[in-house]
Amino acid sequence: MESAKQEQRTLPALRAHIDNLLTKGWAITSRSPLTLQSGRKIYWVMHGMLIGEASL
C-alpha cells in the first residue's frame, strides 16, 4: 500500500520565485534569515516575504 505524500511547504509561489533566482545565478549566503545574494544585490526572506534589496 502506497501512502500519498502531502506537500508540507507553504508559500509555493515564493519558493518558485527563489528557485528562479537561483537558476539565474543568485546564491544562498545565509539561512537565518534566508539571504540571497547576486553581486552587490541582497534579498532577505522574512515572514514569508522577499523584503529587501540593498547594496554592499
C-alpha positions as CSV (number, residue, x, y, z in Angstrom):
1,M,0.0,0.0,0.0
2,E,1.5,3.3,-1.1
3,S,0.8,6.4,1.1
4,A,0.1,9.7,-0.6
5,K,2.7,12.4,0.3
6,Q,1.2,15.7,1.1
7,E,3.0,18.9,0.3
8,Q,4.4,20.3,3.6
9,R,5.8,23.6,2.2
10,T,3.9,26.8,2.5
11,L,4.1,29.7,0.0
12,P,4.8,27.8,-3.1
13,A,4.9,31.0,-5.2
14,L,7.7,32.4,-3.1
15,R,9.6,29.0,-3.3
16,A,9.2,29.1,-7.1
17,H,10.5,32.7,-7.3
18,I,13.5,31.8,-5.1
19,D,14.2,28.8,-7.3
20,N,14.1,31.1,-10.4
21,L,16.6,33.5,-8.8
22,L,18.9,30.6,-8.0
23,T,18.8,29.4,-11.6
24,K,19.8,33.0,-12.6
25,G,23.0,32.9,-10.6
26,W,21.8,34.1,-7.2
27,A,23.3,32.3,-4.2
28,I,22.0,31.5,-0.7
29,T,24.6,33.1,1.6
30,S,22.7,32.6,4.9
31,R,19.8,30.5,6.2
32,S,18.8,32.5,9.2
33,P,17.3,34.7,7.9
34,L,17.4,33.3,4.4
35,T,19.7,35.6,2.5
36,L,20.2,35.6,-1.3
37,Q,23.0,37.5,-3.0
38,S,23.9,38.3,-6.5
39,G,26.9,40.6,-6.9
40,R,26.1,43.6,-4.8
41,K,22.4,42.9,-4.5
42,I,20.9,41.2,-1.4
43,Y,17.4,39.9,-0.7
44,W,16.2,38.7,2.7
45,V,13.3,36.4,3.2
46,M,11.4,37.1,6.4
47,H,7.9,36.3,7.5
48,G,7.2,34.7,4.1
49,M,8.2,37.8,2.1
50,L,11.2,38.8,-0.1
51,I,11.6,42.0,1.7
52,G,14.8,43.8,0.9
53,E,17.3,44.8,-1.6
54,A,20.5,46.6,-0.6
55,S,24.0,47.2,-2.0
56,L,27.1,46.2,-0.1
